[in-house]
Amino acid sequence: MREVMPGAADLVLPERLDATTVHELRDALALAMDAAPGVAVVLDVSAVCVVDSVGLGLLLSAHRACQSSGRRLVLAHPPPTLLRLLAVTRLHRVLHVDRAEAAAGA
């Protein structure tokens, strides 16, 4: 997992990142990516408890959208359950995770 400097989040994600929330979040992510200053788009994922394949797909599509515009999507404050899910799915090799914040919360 890649480390970045902690900073203010451009978007705070809710508890559920699944099929029930993905439509609303897709629009909010698009706005955050358009409005975010700098190179990184920071998502505060500290409250995320539930993630399904649709939610993971949303994170991947946002990551690719940021990459195509020369930016980076950063997941800040990840809870241990999300870190485990990213490791099991091997997405920790793709997505940028702010591990400094994860270690501080443990």
N, C-alpha and C positions, 0 to 999 in steps of 0.2 A: 504494500500500500504506500502511496506517495504522501508525503507530508507537505503542508502549506502553512503559512502564517495565519493564526486566527484573526478573524475580523468580523465585522457586522454582516449578518445574513441578509441576502437580497430577498429571500423567501423562507418562511417557516412552514414546514410541512405538518399536516395533521397526524393524528394517531393512526389512521387507516390510509394505506397507500395500496388500494385495491380497485377492483372493478366498480365499486360503489362511489369512488371519489375521483377516478382518473379523468373523467371528462372535465370536471371543474378545474382540476389541477393542471391539465394540459394548457388551458387558457392562461392560468396564473403563471405557469412556467414561461410561456411565450412572452408575457408582459415583463416578467422579471429579467429574462434574457435580453429583451430590448432596452430596458431601463437601467440595468446593472452597470455601474461605472467600472472601468478597468478591465483587466484580462480575465478575471475569474468571476463566475456566477456562483455565489455561495448559497447552499440550501441548508438550513438548520433542520436536521433530521432527529433531534433529540427526543421528540415526542412520538416518533413512529414506533408502533407496536405490532401492527399487522401489515404484512406485505405479501402480495400474491404475484403470480407471473405477469399480470397486467401492469402492476405497479413497477416491477423490475423492468418491464419493457418501456414504460414511461421514462424511467431514469436513463435507460440506454439511449432512447431516441433524443432526450434532452442533451445527453453527453455528446452524441454525434452531431447535433445541431450546433452546439458550442464549438466543437472541433472544426466543423466546416467553416465557421466564421473566425477561426484563429483564437478561440477563447477556451477556457477550461471550466468544467462543472465540478464543484467541490462539495462533498457531503460533510458538513460540520456537525460536531457533537453526536456522533453515532452511538446509540445504545449497544450494549453487548449482543443483544439478539440480532440486531441488524448486521453487526460485524460478522457474526457466525454465519448468517445467511449469505452474505457476500463472499465469505470464504468457501462455503459449501458449493456455491454456484460458480466459483472462480471469478466472480465479477470484481473482486478486490484487485485483480490484475488489470482491469480496464478502467474502473471508476477511480477518481481521485478522492481519497478519504483523509480528512484532517485528523490524524492519529494523535497529535499533541492534545487536542481537546478530548479525545476518547480516553487517553491515559489520565488526564486530569480528573475526569469524572469517575474513574474506577477506584 
